[in-house]
Amino acid sequence: MLKIQIVVAIMSLSLLLCTFELIRRGKLQERYAILWLFTGGVILLISIFPRMVDLMSAFTGMHYLTSIFAITFLFLLLIVLHFSTVISQLSQKNKDLAQECALSALKIKKLEEKVDKLYCHDGKEINRG
């Protein structure tokens, strides 16, 4: 059991270090990194204190392996939920930007039509007065 704890602890530390490195390089924003840091921290705690899983097993009445599976499933579900909300927000922003772009293109077209009305095709100004 000790070898598994060491391997899991090393993997969780690697996850934490990779997350910090991605933040440092600017490839991962802090608001998205929080979930990864939390996940790595929980995995590290479970690897250091495996009795936490035993307590959860006793509390829920599940077997050890089932508890590990439930914890893993819960974290994956949280990650999927988090990214679903991010995708929804980005989708809305994309829609808003597309509408704003279309309105800007319409304004540009109207301004070009006004300029064309003010100037003849040979560059001479039309007198309206």
N, CA and C of each residue as an Amber inpcrd file, in Angstrom:
protein
   387
   0.8270000  -1.2060000   0.0000000   0.0000000   0.0000000   0.0000000
   0.8630000   1.2590000   0.0000000   2.0200000   1.1950000   0.6320000
   2.8850000   2.3650000   0.7110000   3.3820000   2.7930000  -0.6660000
   3.6870000   1.8280000  -1.5560000   4.1590000   2.1670000  -2.8940000
   3.0810000   2.9130000  -3.6710000   1.8490000   2.4760000  -3.5390000
   0.7470000   3.1470000  -4.2320000   0.5980000   4.5690000  -3.7190000
   0.7070000   4.7550000  -2.4150000   0.5990000   6.0950000  -1.8350000
   1.6950000   7.0060000  -2.3830000   2.9020000   6.4830000  -2.4790000
   4.0150000   7.2930000  -2.9910000   3.7790000   7.6620000  -4.4510000
   3.3420000   6.7050000  -5.2480000   3.0810000   6.9660000  -6.6700000
   1.9690000   8.0000000  -6.8250000   0.8940000   7.8490000  -6.0730000
  -0.2210000   8.8010000  -6.1630000   0.2120000  10.1780000  -5.6730000
   1.0090000  10.2200000  -4.6120000   1.5020000  11.5050000  -4.1130000
   2.3800000  12.1900000  -5.1520000   3.2510000  11.4380000  -5.8020000
   4.1080000  12.0110000  -6.8470000   3.2650000  12.5120000  -8.0180000
   2.2450000  11.7370000  -8.3930000   1.3730000  12.1640000  -9.4910000
   0.6130000  13.4410000  -9.1310000   0.1140000  13.5270000  -7.9040000
  -0.6330000  14.7240000  -7.5170000   0.2980000  15.9320000  -7.4120000
   1.5200000  15.7350000  -6.9110000   2.4940000  16.8350000  -6.8830000
   2.8460000  17.2750000  -8.3000000   2.9610000  16.3130000  -9.2120000
   3.2230000  16.6440000 -10.6190000   2.0770000  17.4650000 -11.2040000
   0.8500000  17.0800000 -10.8940000  -0.3110000  17.8440000 -11.3580000
  -0.2720000  19.2720000 -10.8170000   0.0430000  19.4160000  -9.5360000
   0.1210000  20.7460000  -8.9310000   1.2370000  21.5740000  -9.5580000
   2.4130000  20.9690000  -9.7400000   3.5280000  21.6950000 -10.3490000
   3.2330000  22.0860000 -11.7890000   2.6310000  21.1830000 -12.5460000
   2.2640000  21.5050000 -13.9390000   1.2480000  22.6430000 -13.9790000
   0.2990000  22.6140000 -13.0660000  -0.7110000  23.6740000 -13.0160000
  -0.0590000  25.0160000 -12.7120000   0.8370000  25.0390000 -11.7160000
   1.5340000  26.2920000 -11.3840000   2.3870000  26.7740000 -12.5510000
   3.0300000  25.8510000 -13.2490000   3.8630000  26.2270000 -14.3870000
   3.0140000  26.8010000 -15.5260000   1.8620000  26.2020000 -15.7780000
   0.9680000  26.7360000 -16.8160000   0.4570000  28.1250000 -16.4510000
   0.2040000  28.3440000 -15.1750000  -0.2180000  29.6760000 -14.7290000
   0.9240000  30.6650000 -14.9380000   2.1290000  30.2580000 -14.5400000
   3.2940000  31.1380000 -14.6500000   3.5670000  31.5310000 -16.0980000
   3.4050000  30.5980000 -17.0070000   3.6420000  30.8740000 -18.4290000
   2.4890000  31.6080000 -19.0940000   1.3870000  31.7730000 -18.3880000
   0.2400000  32.4730000 -18.9460000  -0.6210000  31.6050000 -19.8510000
  -0.4530000  30.2970000 -19.8030000  -1.2360000  29.3960000 -20.6460000
  -2.5080000  28.9180000 -19.9570000  -2.6170000  29.1770000 -18.6700000
  -3.7950000  28.7750000 -17.9080000  -4.1690000  29.9230000 -16.9790000
  -5.3840000  30.3930000 -17.1010000  -5.8470000  31.4860000 -16.2490000
  -6.1350000  30.9640000 -14.8460000  -5.9890000  31.8540000 -13.8790000
  -6.1480000  31.4660000 -12.4800000  -7.5360000  30.9100000 -12.1920000
  -8.5510000  31.4920000 -12.8090000  -9.9090000  31.0490000 -12.5130000
 -10.1630000  29.6080000 -12.9680000  -9.4440000  29.1540000 -14.0030000
  -9.5830000  27.7680000 -14.4380000  -8.6390000  26.8540000 -13.6710000
  -7.5630000  27.4230000 -13.1550000  -6.5710000  26.6280000 -12.4350000
  -7.0540000  26.2200000 -11.0480000  -7.9820000  26.9590000 -10.4960000
  -8.4550000  26.6690000  -9.1390000  -8.9770000  25.2400000  -9.0400000
  -9.7400000  24.8100000 -10.0040000 -10.2870000  23.4510000  -9.9790000
  -9.1750000  22.4090000 -10.0390000  -8.1580000  22.6500000 -10.8790000
  -7.0430000  21.7030000 -10.9820000  -6.2170000  21.6960000  -9.7070000
  -6.0060000  22.8660000  -9.1170000  -5.2650000  22.9210000  -7.8580000
  -6.0280000  22.2230000  -6.7450000  -7.3260000  22.4240000  -6.7150000
  -8.1610000  21.7570000  -5.7090000  -8.1100000  20.2420000  -5.8940000
  -8.2230000  19.7930000  -7.1340000  -8.1790000  18.3600000  -7.4190000
  -6.8280000  17.7670000  -7.0170000  -5.7480000  18.4260000  -7.3970000
  -4.4230000  17.9430000  -7.0230000  -4.2210000  17.9250000  -5.5170000
  -4.7430000  18.9510000  -4.8330000  -4.6420000  19.0010000  -3.3780000
  -5.4020000  17.8780000  -2.6900000  -6.6010000  17.6050000  -3.1710000
  -7.4030000  16.5240000  -2.5820000  -6.7360000  15.1730000  -2.8160000
  -6.2260000  14.9640000  -4.0220000  -5.5440000  13.6980000  -4.3120000
  -4.3000000  13.5550000  -3.4350000  -3.5790000  14.6490000  -3.2430000
  -2.4050000  14.6140000  -2.3660000  -2.8030000  14.2850000  -0.9330000
  -3.8710000  14.9150000  -0.4460000  -4.3450000  14.6220000   0.9110000
  -4.7580000  13.1610000   1.0610000  -5.4380000  12.6270000   0.0590000
  -5.8670000  11.2300000   0.1260000  -4.6650000  10.2950000   0.0830000
  -3.6390000  10.6770000  -0.6930000  -2.4570000   9.8060000  -0.7430000
  -1.6730000   9.8630000   0.5660000  -1.6640000  11.0070000   1.2390000
  -0.9510000  11.1330000   2.5130000  -1.7670000  10.5220000   3.6510000
  -3.0670000  10.7610000   3.6160000  -3.9620000  10.2550000   4.6630000
  -5.0000000   9.3120000   4.0480000  -4.6230000   8.0670000   3.7490000
  -5.5660000   7.1510000   3.1030000  -6.7450000   6.7800000   4.0060000
  -6.6500000   7.0730000   5.2620000  -7.7610000   6.7930000   6.1800000
  -8.9890000   7.6420000   5.8440000  -8.7740000   8.7490000   5.1170000
  -9.9080000   9.5840000   4.7130000 -10.8750000   8.7680000   3.8490000
 -10.3220000   7.9340000   2.9720000 -11.1610000   7.0960000   2.1250000
 -11.8450000   6.0350000   2.9780000 -11.1270000   5.4990000   3.9660000
 -11.7400000   4.5180000   4.8680000 -12.9000000   5.1390000   5.6390000
 -12.7120000   6.3890000   6.0920000 -13.7910000   7.0860000   6.8080000
 -14.9950000   7.3140000   5.8980000 -14.7020000   7.6800000   4.6500000
 -15.8040000   7.8810000   3.7040000 -16.5120000   6.5600000   3.4290000
 -15.7390000   5.4870000   3.3320000 -16.3290000   4.1630000   3.1110000
 -17.2330000   3.7730000   4.2730000 -16.7450000   4.0250000   5.4780000
 -17.5450000   3.6840000   6.6620000 -18.7840000   4.5660000   6.7530000
 -18.6260000   5.8360000   6.4100000 -19.7480000   6.7780000   6.4980000
 -20.8320000   6.4640000   5.4750000 -20.4290000   6.1200000   4.2740000
 -21.4060000   5.8770000   3.2050000 -21.8160000   4.4150000   3.0930000
 -21.0400000   3.5260000   3.7080000 -21.3430000   2.1100000   3.6190000
 -20.8460000   1.4710000   2.3320000 -20.0140000   2.1820000   1.5820000
 -19.4590000   1.6480000   0.3400000 -18.1300000   0.9530000   0.6260000
 -17.7530000   0.0870000  -0.2850000 -16.4490000  -0.5500000  -0.1930000
 -15.3650000   0.4450000  -0.5850000 -14.1150000   0.1190000  -0.2670000
 -12.9780000   1.0090000  -0.5160000 -12.8770000   1.3850000  -1.9910000
 -12.8970000   0.4040000  -2.8610000 -12.7580000   0.6660000  -4.2940000
 -13.9340000   1.4810000  -4.8270000 -15.1170000   1.1770000  -4.3290000
 -16.2970000   1.9420000  -4.7350000 -16.1760000   3.3930000  -4.2840000
 -15.6260000   3.6140000  -3.1050000 -15.4180000   4.9840000  -2.6120000
 -14.4330000   5.7410000  -3.4910000 -13.3440000   5.0810000  -3.8750000
 -12.3700000   5.7110000  -4.7700000 -13.0350000   6.0630000  -6.0970000
 -13.8140000   5.1290000  -6.6190000 -14.5290000   5.3800000  -7.8710000
 -15.5060000   6.5460000  -7.7140000 -16.2250000   6.6110000  -6.6110000
 -17.1950000   7.6820000  -6.3740000 -16.4990000   9.0350000  -6.2800000
 -15.3730000   9.0820000  -5.5810000 -14.6200000  10.3400000  -5.4600000
 -14.1260000  10.7900000  -6.8310000 -13.5740000   9.8500000  -7.5860000
 -13.0770000  10.1720000  -8.9210000 -14.2160000  10.6510000  -9.8180000
 -15.3300000   9.9550000  -9.7850000 -16.4830000  10.3350000 -10.5940000
 -16.9790000  11.7280000 -10.2020000 -17.0170000  12.0280000  -8.9130000
 -17.4620000  13.3410000  -8.4450000 -16.5540000  14.4470000  -8.9680000
 -15.2470000  14.2330000  -8.8850000 -14.3250000  15.2500000  -9.3910000
 -14.4480000  15.4230000 -10.9000000 -14.5720000  14.3300000 -11.6240000
 -14.7550000  14.4450000 -13.0750000 -16.0590000  15.1590000 -13.4160000
 -17.0890000  14.8860000 -12.6540000 -18.3650000  15.5600000 -12.8580000
 -18.2410000  17.0600000 -12.5960000 -17.5090000  17.4270000 -11.5510000
 -17.2840000  18.8490000 -11.2600000 -16.4840000  19.5230000 -12.3660000
 -15.4960000  18.8150000 -12.8930000 -14.6950000  19.3860000 -13.9820000
 -15.5550000  19.5950000 -15.2250000 -16.3690000  18.6160000 -15.5550000
 -17.2510000  18.7430000 -16.7210000 -18.2590000  19.8840000 -16.5170000
 -18.8190000  19.9870000 -15.3360000 -19.7560000  21.0710000 -15.0420000
 -19.0750000  22.4290000 -15.1570000 -17.8740000  22.5220000 -14.6120000
 -17.1250000  23.7810000 -14.6880000 -16.8720000  24.1790000 -16.1410000
 -16.3930000  23.2320000 -16.9380000 -16.1010000  23.5600000 -18.3280000
 -17.3740000  23.7960000 -19.1420000 -18.4630000  23.1920000 -18.7650000
 -19.7360000  23.4710000 -19.4350000 -20.1660000  24.9150000 -19.2050000
 -19.9930000  25.4090000 -17.9920000 -20.3370000  26.8040000 -17.7230000
 -19.4020000  27.7460000 -18.4760000 -18.1190000  27.4020000 -18.5630000
 -17.1670000  28.2300000 -19.3050000 -17.5410000  28.2640000 -20.7820000
 -17.8700000  27.1060000 -21.3470000 -18.2620000  27.0380000 -22.7580000
 -19.5360000  27.8470000 -23.0000000 -20.4760000  27.7790000 -22.0860000
 -21.7150000  28.5460000 -22.2320000 -21.4230000  30.0420000 -22.2410000
 -20.5640000  30.4840000 -21.3470000 -20.2110000  31.9050000 -21.2970000
 -19.5070000  32.3320000 -22.5780000 -18.5640000  31.5150000 -23.0510000
 -17.8420000  31.8440000 -24.2780000 -18.7670000  31.8410000 -25.4910000
 -19.7200000  30.9410000 -25.5060000 -20.6810000  30.8910000 -26.6010000
 -21.5160000  32.1700000 -26.6420000 -21.9490000  32.6280000 -25.4820000
 -22.7280000  33.8660000 -25.4140000 -21.8830000  35.0610000 -25.8530000
 -20.6340000  35.1140000 -25.4130000 -19.7470000  36.2120000 -25.8210000
 -19.5100000  36.1860000 -27.3220000 -19.3540000  34.9920000 -27.8830000
 -19.1520000  34.8350000 -29.3220000 -20.3660000  35.3470000 -30.0940000
 -21.5550000  35.0240000 -29.6100000 -22.7900000  35.4820000 -30.2430000
 -22.8880000  37.0070000 -30.1820000 -22.5790000  37.5740000 -29.0090000
 -22.6250000  39.0290000 -28.8540000 -21.6360000  39.7200000 -29.7910000
 -20.4260000  39.1670000 -29.9020000 -19.4270000  39.7550000 -30.7880000
 -19.8420000  39.6550000 -32.2560000 -20.4490000  38.5510000 -32.6430000
 -20.9100000  38.3980000 -34.0230000 -21.9960000  39.4240000 -34.3420000
 -22.9060000  39.6420000 -33.3970000 -23.9630000  40.6420000 -33.6070000
 -23.3730000  42.0460000 -33.6810000 -22.4150000  42.3290000 -32.8250000
 -21.7730000  43.6440000 -32.8350000 -21.0100000  43.8620000 -34.1410000
 -20.3720000  42.8250000 -34.6280000 -19.6420000  42.9010000 -35.8970000
 -20.6090000  43.1610000 -37.0600000 -21.7380000  42.4920000 -37.0490000
 -22.7310000  42.6870000 -38.1100000 -23.2870000  44.1050000 -38.0770000
 -23.5500000  44.6260000 -36.8800000 -24.0380000  46.0040000 -36.7700000
 -22.9800000  47.0010000 -37.2510000 -21.7160000  46.7500000 -36.9340000
 -20.6360000  47.6270000 -37.3960000 -20.5180000  47.5870000 -38.9100000
 -20.6580000  46.4080000 -39.4980000 -20.5940000  46.2940000 -40.9510000
 -21.7460000  47.0550000 -41.6020000 -22.9260000  46.9930000 -40.9990000
 -24.0770000  47.7270000 -41.5200000 -23.8450000  49.2340000 -41.4390000
 -23.2930000  49.6980000 -40.3240000 -22.9930000  51.1260000 -40.1790000
 -21.9580000  51.5740000 -41.2130000 -20.9460000  50.7610000 -41.4420000
 -19.9240000  51.0930000 -42.4370000 -20.5440000  51.1750000 -43.8240000
 -21.4340000  50.2410000 -44.1390000 -22.0850000  50.2400000 -45.4490000
 -22.9250000  51.4980000 -45.6350000 -23.6580000  51.9040000 -44.6000000
 -24.4720000  53.1170000 -44.6900000 -23.5990000  54.3580000 -44.8510000
 -22.4800000  54.4050000 -44.1330000 -21.5690000  55.5410000 -44.2690000
 -20.9570000  55.5970000 -45.6630000 -20.6120000  54.4390000 -46.2170000
 -20.0700000  54.4110000 -47.5810000 -21.1000000  54.8950000 -48.5920000
 -22.3660000  54.5410000 -48.3800000 -23.4230000  55.0080000 -49.2800000
 -23.5710000  56.5260000 -49.1830000 -23.4670000  57.0740000 -47.9830000
 -23.5520000  58.5300000 -47.8190000 -22.3860000  59.2210000 -48.5090000
 -21.1970000  58.6480000 -48.3840000 -20.0240000  59.2300000 -49.0400000
 -20.1860000  59.1710000 -50.5490000 -20.7060000  58.0520000 -51.0480000
 -20.9250000  57.9290000 -52.4920000 -21.9350000  58.9520000 -52.9880000
 -22.9300000  59.2780000 -52.1860000 -23.9180000  60.2840000 -52.5890000
 -23.3050000  61.6770000 -52.6110000 -22.3470000  61.9340000 -51.7220000
 -21.7230000  63.2500000 -51.6660000 -20.7150000  63.4700000 -52.7820000
 -20.0930000  62.4450000 -53.2460000 -19.0610000  62.5620000 -54.2640000
 -19.4620000  61.8020000 -55.5160000 -19.1820000  62.4080000 -56.6610000
 -19.4130000  61.7220000 -57.9420000 -18.3330000  60.6680000 -58.1210000
 -18.5080000  59.8790000 -59.1170000 -17.5380000  58.8040000 -59.3620000
 -16.2030000  59.3530000 -59.8300000 -16.1570000  60.6060000 -60.3930000
 -14.8880000  61.1530000 -60.8630000 -14.2100000  61.9820000 -59.7730000
 -14.7390000  62.0080000 -58.5890000 -14.0750000  62.6780000 -57.4620000
 -14.5320000  64.0930000 -57.2220000 -15.4350000  64.6400000 -58.0580000
 -15.9040000  66.0040000 -57.8880000 -17.0600000  66.0260000 -56.8880000
 -17.0670000  67.0640000 -56.0740000 -18.1090000  67.1720000 -55.0490000
 -19.3910000  67.7150000 -55.6870000 -20.5060000  67.1790000 -55.2280000
 -21.8020000  67.6320000 -55.7000000 -22.2420000  68.7990000 -54.8180000
 -22.6770000  69.8980000 -55.4570000 -23.1630000  71.0540000 -54.6990000
 -24.6170000  70.8590000 -54.3430000 -24.9310000  71.0330000 -53.0770000
 -26.3060000  70.8580000 -52.6260000 -26.8120000  72.1700000 -52.0350000
 -26.5020000  73.1730000 -52.5550000 -26.8970000  74.3280000 -51.8700000
 -27.4240000  75.4340000 -52.5600000
